[in-house]
Amino acid sequence: MLAIRRSDERGHANHGWLDSFHSFSFADYFDDQHVHYGALRVLNDDRIAGGKGFGAHGHRDMEIVTYVLSGALAHRDSMGNGSTIRPGDVQRMSAGTGVMHSEFNASPDEEAHLLQIWLLPSARGGAPGYEEKRFDDADKRGRLRLIASPDGRDGSVTVQADASIHAALIDGDERADYALATGRRAYVHVARGALEVNGQRLNAGDAAMIEAEAAVTLAHGDQAEVLLFDVA
């Protein structure tokens, strides 16, 4: 079974410096049909104006993954970590028992475009942690590259959640197939471009929720960048 949720069905908040689309209930947006999908709790498509960002604020009991599409994001946290992530970088922060952090557009004038992902942890009260890995375009070209997993396999960042995240770049004749294990579901988010997911055409911002299927096929892409979430 495949269900499609179009880009314009998402929640939306424009704060001037931040233009954000919410795939799941977040802040003032609530949709009881879209609170979470397995361990996937938040998928925000954020555009942050130059020089702007989120001041120091706290999180706990959440796995937070940041995926940059364009621009650069400067991160600082109470664990002593500080870095600037750019397209190709994947950042994981485990909030655990509590952590403070800030995120700002690293450019004074260019927009930063990113996906902010929250995963429900497998257990509450874990130790806070931080990790960052790089995945170049060549790693994702015409294939699904594992970027986050519970066991950190294949060089992915390690998340304390029952979820794996894959990223792919699909264009032209390129095709990627993903086998779904029994009892697992897939959430496919098109970050930009367009492509077909199991024969259904999706555009930027669209998502496909797939369950009781043996496989997911990504094909006929038009400069598509895609994230696939494997969840229970």
N, C-alpha and C positions, 0 to 999 in steps of 0.2 A: 504494500500500500504506500502510495506517495501523495502527500498533501503539500500544496504550494502556498506560501505566504508572500504576497507581493510587497515590494518596497514601501508603497504608500499606505499599507495597512499597519505599519509599525507606529509606535509612539514617537512623538517629535517634540523637542524643546529647543528654542533658539534664544540664547541669552545674550546675543550680540557678539561677545567674544568666543562663545561656544555654541556650535550648531550640532545637535546630537539627535540621532535616531536610535530608538530603543526596540530591540527585537523582543524583549521580555519586560515585564513590569519593573519599573525603576523610578525612584523619586516620586514625582506627582503623577506619573503615568501608571495606571493599573488596568490590567486585562486578565480576568480570572481564567481565560482560555490560554494565556501565554504568561505563566509565572516562571516556569522553568521547563527544560526538556532533559530529563534525567539529571545528571550533575551539572548541566549547563544552565547557570542561573542568570547571567547578564551577558549580553552581546550588544555593546554600544558602538555605533559608528560615529566617531567624533571628529569634528573639524575645529581646530583651536587657532584663533587669530595670533598673529605675531606678537611675541612678548607677553602673552597672556597664559593663564594656566590655573591649576588647582593648588592653593596654598596648603600648608601643613594640615593634615587631617588624619584621623585614625581608622583602622580596620581591624577586625578580628574574625577568626574562624572562616576564612575564605582564601581560595587559591586564585590569584590575580595574574592573568597573562596579558601582556601588551604586544600588539602586532602593528608595526608602523608601515603605512602605505606610502606616505610621502612626507618630506620635511624631517624634523628631528625633535625629540622629546627629552628634556633634561629631568632626571630623577634624583631625588635625595631622600634618605630614610633614616629612622632612628637606630637602625642597625649599623650605621656608618657607611652605607653604600652610596655612591654617587657616580652617575654615568650619563652619557647622552646616547640614546638609541636612535637608529636610522632604519630605512627600509632594508629588510634582510635580517635585522636583529629581532630576537624573541626574548622577552623579559618575563621571568616568573618571580612573583613575590608571594610567599606563604605568610598570611597574616597571623595564623595561629592564635596564641594567647594575647596578641595585640602588637600593633606596629603603627608608627606615624610616618607619613611620607608626603612629599610634594611632587608635582609634575607640572612643568612649564614648557611651552614652546621655546626651543633653544634659539630660534631666529627672532629678531626684533620686528621683522616685517613680512616674512613668508608664512603662509598657513601650514599647519601640521595636520595630517590626516591619519587617523589610526583607529584600530579596533581595540576596545577595552573589554576583556573577557573575564568573567568571574565564574569559578567552578565551586560547587559545594564540596567541602572536604569529606573524606571518608570517615574521619574522626575529628571531634572537636578538641580544642585545648593543646594542639601541637606546638612545637617550637617554631617561632618565626624564622624565615629563611629567604634567601635571594639567589637567583641564578640568571645568567644571560648567555645565550648562544647565538651564533650567526649562521644563516642559511642563505647562500647566494642564489641568484636566479637560476643558475645552472643546476642547482640541487632540486629545483621545483619544476623545471621545464619539461612538460609532457609527462609528468608523473606526480603521484601523491607522496610528498616527503613528510615523514613523521617529525613533528616539531615539539610535541609535548606528550608525555606518557607517564603512567604510574611508576614505571621501573627505569625510566631514563634510557631506554634501549635506543640503539642506532644513533647515539649522540644527541637525542632530544633532551629538552629540559624536563626535570622530574616534578610532577604534580602529585600532591597527596589527595587524589580524587579518582573516582572510577570513570575516567574519561581519557581518550586519546585524541590529539588534534593533528591533522595532516593539512599541508598547504600544497597547492598546485598552480602552475601557470599553463593554461591550455589555449592553443591558438591553431587555426587551420585544421589540418588533418591529425593533430595530436589527440591522443585518447588515453585516459587513465581508468583502470577498473579497480574496484575495491570490494573484497569479499567480506560480507557481514556474517559474523558467527551467530549461531542460534541464540536467541534471546537478546541480541544487541540491536540498537537502532542507530541511524545516521541522521545528523542535521547538517545540511550543506548550505553554506552562506556564500553568495557571490559578492565579493568585495568590490570588484569593478569588471567592466567588460560584459560579455554575455557568452552563454554556452548552453548545451543541452545536458540535462541530468535525467538519466533513464528515459531519454526521448522527449522530455519536456523542456521547452525553451525558458531559460531564466536570464534576467538582466541584472545589472548592478543593484544591490540592495535586496534582491529576491532571495528566498530561502526555500529549501525542500526538506520536508520531514519524512523519513523513510523507515518503515518497520515491516516486519514479516516478509522481507525480501532477501534473496540470497546475495545480491551484489548491488553496487552502485557504479554506474558508468558515466564518466564525464567525457563529452565529445563535442565536435563542431564548435569550437571556441572562437570567439572574436576578442582577442587580447584579454582573456578572462584570468582573473586571480581569484582563487577559491579556497575556502577553508572547509574541511570535513571533520565533524565531531563524531566520534564513535562512543556511544553511551549505552548504559543498560536501560 
